Amino acid sequence: MIVPMKKVTFVILENDRKRSLTALRKSGVVHLEPLAGAGDDLAALKAQLGRVERLVSLMDGVKLPKGFFPSQSVRNNLDIKEAALKTDEVLSYFDEKKALEDEIVKTTREIERFAPWGEVDPADFAFLAEKGYRLAMFEIPNDAYDKIDSELQVIPVNGDGMQKRVLAVCAEEGRPAGMPQEAYLVPLPEKSIADMNKDVTNWIARIGELERQIFESKVFVPSIVALQKSLAKDIEFENVYSGMDVEEELAWLTGYVPVPEVEKVKKVVSENHWAAVFTDPEEDDMVPTQLKNSKPVQMLYPLLDFLGTVPGYREFDIGAWFLFFFAIFFAMIFGDAGYGILLTIIGVVLAVKSKIAGKPVALFNQLFILVSIMTVIWGTLNCTWFGISPDKLPEIFHKLTLPAFDPRTPDASTNVQIFCFVLALAQLSVGHFVALLRNIKEKSLKIFADIGSLGILWGMFFVVLNLLISSERFPISNIILGMIGGGFALSFVFSNYEGSIGASILESCKNIISVLLGVINFFSDIVSYIRLWAVGLAGGAIAQTVNQMAGPMLGHFLMFAGILLLVFGHGLNMVLNVLSVIVHGVRLNTLEFTSHVGMSWTGFKYEPFSEK
């Protein structure tokens, strides 16, 4: 369920803000409205957090070389101040290493540029210039070499198929008279080639030292991550402190507290002598959502966090139904009992490891085991085991199969398609019943619109069966047409009801195109569930293809290659199935289903102002 909230406004003394915020944060139950803080302290904290986050990111990319062992003298449990100093120190290693690598690239290019000239030393040129022999280096195309003025003194150095390199004796700096424009004046390097090579060697050695320091610093990562979390909390506190509304000697802020925690907050208010007002949230308030479900339904939380979906405070908590249908969708998309057994073994092994380590089994692991077991059940009912042809399976597997789904049954594929549409009818009906129950609770005449939607849904279900399965088995009777027509009429009249039937009808008339398209959406949403059959069929076809490719190799000298192909092929198929679950299995819950519930997932999580 979605926990009801109370809106609370605190009024405190301006000069008591920090102590009051500390007490409020210690209570750890009030979700504060967004505040936009400012100030030098906040900016400094954000800058420091930026440096820490940069270091954490850099250290994530550092892989310790084989055989490397940190010094025994390194202490890795740093306090917050030591971690801050260590952050700046290690960042300086990375910055210096990057600067040296840039210098090496730059200098290496310079060395390569002068490689054809041999050992060039600007000091030699300066010495000769002092003696009256000013020399300049030129590179000139072969076909322009003869254009050099005969009176200009040049000393050939070397050449290749395209150009020649010469030294020209100049009376002054720059291009001497008589040197063709095609000739390129080669500027002297800042250092000799020998000195540049020596610099590169020293820099490479220094980079080695820096890398050693960085490797040693790997042990500080936990302390730096702890600093990162601490800074995030400090920024949260400073943002609230500097963003509070202040007038004269009073300051105030507003937040939301779960109803079960109201007494706890009142006690804190009383102990700290604040003024506080508790009210029910208004319609336009941005109220956070706190979910409180049974342990089985909590298995769904990791998936919702991954998707970033949270029901709005005034929407519905459909967690139990979401979990129930998601487990079925997962099983149908994987569709193979053999795959399900492998997944179950993996999930159980991880759970046992957690128990041995004295840790609770993670919610994601629990969800993983649930959907794996559902996959085993569905695969068993369909007699699908690692893509093996049904006629090659022992009879015991067929005895466990649901006769209607047994691959040896002529209509097995059609029966699975019908099951997909039945699932659509069941889940979408649940969506409308959820909305219906709320309108009954609120005593709203919109219940007739919900009844009408159910009529359209059930009527369209038989239309889908008629068009996609068999018009003979599922004929469209007057009763079905009456369900669709009557349902449309009820929906048209009451879907926009807000106290006046006339106004509701007028609103529907204004949006007549959307109303008509809504009827079509019932059809398309039911048909959308056929993806469960199609994706499961595709996965089964891939599994069978892998078996056919590997089969001839087994029992021969290529057996090892056949086993590798089986492992790779089925492993890839399982990965593709996981992606299909995310794309298709999740979509049916978050789009088709919730659109019939009337949800848009507009909420955001309840995150109290706390020390943790």
PyMOL commands that set and color helices and strands:
alter all, ss='L'
color gray80, all
select helices_A, chain A and resi 14-27+40-60+80-117+122-130+142-147+193-243+259-272+295-298+301-307+319-334+337-356+363-382+390-392+395-399+403-405+412-441+447-468+478-494+501-510+512-528+531-553+559-597
alter helices_A, ss='H'
color red, helices_A
select strands_A, chain A and resi 5-13+31-32+134-141+154-159+163-170+184-186+245-247+250-258+275-279
alter strands_A, ss='S'
color yellow, strands_A
deselect
rebuild
show_as cartoon
